[in-house]
Amino acid sequence: MSDKTEREPEIVGFACSYCTFKASEMAGSLRMKYPEKVRVIQVPCSSRVDPAFVIKAIFEGADGVFVSGCHPGDCHFIKGNYYTRRKMAALKEMFKAFSMDGKVKLFWISAAEARRFIEKITNMYNELREEKNAGKKN
Amino acid sequence: MKAGIFICHCGHNIKHTVDVRRLSEYFKKIPGVEVAIDYAFVCSEPGQDIIKESIENKHLDRVVIASCTPSLHGDLFKDLLKKSGINPFYLRRVSIREHCSWVGDDIEANTEKAKRLILSGLYSASHYIPLEEKMVEVNKSALVIGGGVSGLNAALFLAKMGIKVYLVEREEELGGHVRLLNSVWPSKRSGREIVAEMVDELNRLANVDIYTNTTITNFEGFFGNYQVTLKKGEDEKKIIVGGVVVATGFVPFDPSIKPELHYNKDKRIVTTLDLEKGLETLEISKKPRVAILHCIGSRDETIGKSYCSRICCINAIKTAEALKEKYPESYIESFYMDVRAHPKGGEEYFESVQEKGVLFTRGNVAEIIPTDKSIIIRGEDTLLGEVYEKEFDLVVLSIGMSSPVENKALGQLLKISLDKDGFFLEAHIKLRPFDTAVKGIFIAGSCSGPKDAEESINHGKASALKLFGMLNLGYTFVDPFISYVDPKRCSGCRQCEEACIAKAIKFDEKLRIVKVEEAACMGCGLCNATCPSSAISLKGYFDSYISDEISGLLEIA
């Protein structure tokens, strides 16, 4: 990031403590790197994430929000992640009306998938960075 | 609110990429913060003393510890708060190591990130309410899944300590793969003999129930009280156990997955496991030429197995020795990538077999061409940098370990995770190698990754010991993170009742509001996110906690 005027997107993530949060811990232990502007909030299950939290985060300045839970079938609470999937789909549908659906993402990342965690959030970060600096393009 | 913020340097782990001094100076100025200290190791005894003294002298009612990830040292700090006389749920852990200092290199950006993380923790903690942990009795019994050497040793240990043990084995006979071994290095005793000793000892104990030909069909509950359904043929049996040791072991790698090895198509190509049945079955001359191929099903990206199986080098050396002893005139050549004879005495054993005349060539075999007269092997000797092409009468594949496909189903049933190779995942690879993420469920033996017999036995005993420690206490504390209903807000719409996975929410027909059955609530928070009136809340994860955490992360500061 040599260009000082380049804007970096801020990303807030909600991570299930049984899978994605564990993966993020592992990513840390393995000294994998990801942008500092990505910050994770721990929740007991991805289904705890009220769509209102996602809206609040965007309202307060986040450029992107991701919700991440266990792979379908692997939910610690049996099927909490299916509820998450439906909620996020509905939320995305609503955001589409404002062309904001790119700001919200839903991931499935298991406790062992530190690499996948890094890949997913880095991709999201890069996409949003492009968008955030769109005005600078000649 | 009188908050204390304790920022850990973790030696150099955090201090290296986060300006901890700047953080503590910053937080001293925040209203409501009484103490902001950075210290080399907050988890050390002097570190704990600092926290305890600060709580007592400054009458703190919130403690924010910015250090490693919350899953480490969780109970340590909770107990510290208890000892210092405040509710342990006034503690807030902020991960600035795994989620900050270790994942970024830039000091400025990392310090800013750590500041945000601590700030959001502080905001969130400002809403905390005191909670009570519930004490429940623990059932002093254990389920051991798998009757291989690690499972047998776990069962033996637990049974000897007076725990009621249910040992479940899918096969007809106990003993796992060790039972099939002709000789177990380095003792040279037969595996059958070793296993028989263990099984005899187990049979003599009165408090062990052994179920062979049995599988697990249902699994529910929590530590201290797991309800398990066992299925044998058509019969089903329900048992209640306090804890579980999973020791489902491994499956030998099937070389027919790689057609280029010609396994199962040519009688002259066998595996090390086939040879354990005895060398008598081999149809070879008195002066055979034998090639031994290492790393079959290990360290092979093409089949998605990048791990080392740890046992196959010793197995290959052992096979070479056995062949050399039976056929002194034979020509034996071993093709390897690296020889990893890691167990005690392994390196010496490797050298002694070399002295007996077994040749070791560095360079994996690229091609196997069976012909009528012999088997031609081609590859590159990576030490000489030359291509070799040689003829052999027998090819032995030193096969590695794979994870059983059944692990996935069992993992889903028990709610424990698998790693990328299909083995069960440890809670922490170094610090908690026996634990899973689920309290009271332990893993033992090669179900968590390739291990030799000795390691599996040790792993089994260690897991059993850890479980015993938890069971023997006789009680456990249940996290108070369950839902509760604010009767003034509840409109009685019953959306949460419909959503609740655990069926813990019941509608009160008289009051026209819902009620939570505390014992049944799993604490996922789905009802909290579903409620349109914000009437139902998950303790420990209130809307206000998470909402202010978001603000802390994003606020312009």
HADDOCK unambig.tbl for C-alpha pairs under 7 A between the chains (distance, minus, plus):
assign (segid A and resid 25 and name CA) (segid B and resid 69 and name CA) 6.93 0.50 0.50
assign (segid A and resid 25 and name CA) (segid B and resid 98 and name CA) 5.41 0.50 0.50
assign (segid A and resid 25 and name CA) (segid B and resid 99 and name CA) 6.81 0.50 0.50
assign (segid A and resid 28 and name CA) (segid B and resid 98 and name CA) 4.13 0.50 0.50
assign (segid A and resid 28 and name CA) (segid B and resid 99 and name CA) 5.99 0.50 0.50
assign (segid A and resid 28 and name CA) (segid B and resid 102 and name CA) 5.41 0.50 0.50
assign (segid A and resid 28 and name CA) (segid B and resid 103 and name CA) 5.57 0.50 0.50
assign (segid A and resid 29 and name CA) (segid B and resid 98 and name CA) 6.06 0.50 0.50
assign (segid A and resid 31 and name CA) (segid B and resid 102 and name CA) 5.32 0.50 0.50
assign (segid A and resid 31 and name CA) (segid B and resid 103 and name CA) 5.64 0.50 0.50
assign (segid A and resid 32 and name CA) (segid B and resid 103 and name CA) 5.64 0.50 0.50
assign (segid A and resid 33 and name CA) (segid B and resid 103 and name CA) 4.38 0.50 0.50
assign (segid A and resid 33 and name CA) (segid B and resid 104 and name CA) 5.57 0.50 0.50
assign (segid A and resid 34 and name CA) (segid B and resid 103 and name CA) 5.98 0.50 0.50
assign (segid A and resid 34 and name CA) (segid B and resid 104 and name CA) 6.48 0.50 0.50
assign (segid A and resid 35 and name CA) (segid B and resid 104 and name CA) 6.91 0.50 0.50
assign (segid A and resid 36 and name CA) (segid B and resid 104 and name CA) 6.24 0.50 0.50
assign (segid A and resid 36 and name CA) (segid B and resid 109 and name CA) 6.28 0.50 0.50
assign (segid A and resid 36 and name CA) (segid B and resid 110 and name CA) 6.42 0.50 0.50
assign (segid A and resid 36 and name CA) (segid B and resid 113 and name CA) 6.40 0.50 0.50
assign (segid A and resid 44 and name CA) (segid B and resid 524 and name CA) 5.70 0.50 0.50
assign (segid A and resid 45 and name CA) (segid B and resid 524 and name CA) 5.29 0.50 0.50
assign (segid A and resid 45 and name CA) (segid B and resid 525 and name CA) 6.98 0.50 0.50
assign (segid A and resid 47 and name CA) (segid B and resid 524 and name CA) 6.99 0.50 0.50
assign (segid A and resid 47 and name CA) (segid B and resid 525 and name CA) 6.63 0.50 0.50
assign (segid A and resid 47 and name CA) (segid B and resid 526 and name CA) 4.99 0.50 0.50
assign (segid A and resid 48 and name CA) (segid B and resid 524 and name CA) 6.33 0.50 0.50
assign (segid A and resid 48 and name CA) (segid B and resid 525 and name CA) 4.49 0.50 0.50
assign (segid A and resid 48 and name CA) (segid B and resid 526 and name CA) 4.90 0.50 0.50
assign (segid A and resid 48 and name CA) (segid B and resid 528 and name CA) 6.64 0.50 0.50
assign (segid A and resid 48 and name CA) (segid B and resid 529 and name CA) 5.39 0.50 0.50
assign (segid A and resid 49 and name CA) (segid B and resid 529 and name CA) 6.07 0.50 0.50
assign (segid A and resid 50 and name CA) (segid B and resid 529 and name CA) 4.41 0.50 0.50
assign (segid A and resid 53 and name CA) (segid B and resid 547 and name CA) 6.47 0.50 0.50
assign (segid A and resid 57 and name CA) (segid B and resid 550 and name CA) 6.05 0.50 0.50
assign (segid A and resid 60 and name CA) (segid B and resid 554 and name CA) 6.30 0.50 0.50
assign (segid A and resid 61 and name CA) (segid B and resid 554 and name CA) 6.34 0.50 0.50
assign (segid A and resid 62 and name CA) (segid B and resid 554 and name CA) 6.80 0.50 0.50
assign (segid A and resid 74 and name CA) (segid B and resid 412 and name CA) 5.80 0.50 0.50
assign (segid A and resid 76 and name CA) (segid B and resid 415 and name CA) 5.68 0.50 0.50
assign (segid A and resid 77 and name CA) (segid B and resid 524 and name CA) 6.53 0.50 0.50
assign (segid A and resid 80 and name CA) (segid B and resid 526 and name CA) 6.91 0.50 0.50
assign (segid A and resid 111 and name CA) (segid B and resid 417 and name CA) 6.67 0.50 0.50
assign (segid A and resid 112 and name CA) (segid B and resid 418 and name CA) 6.80 0.50 0.50
assign (segid A and resid 112 and name CA) (segid B and resid 419 and name CA) 4.97 0.50 0.50
assign (segid A and resid 112 and name CA) (segid B and resid 420 and name CA) 6.37 0.50 0.50
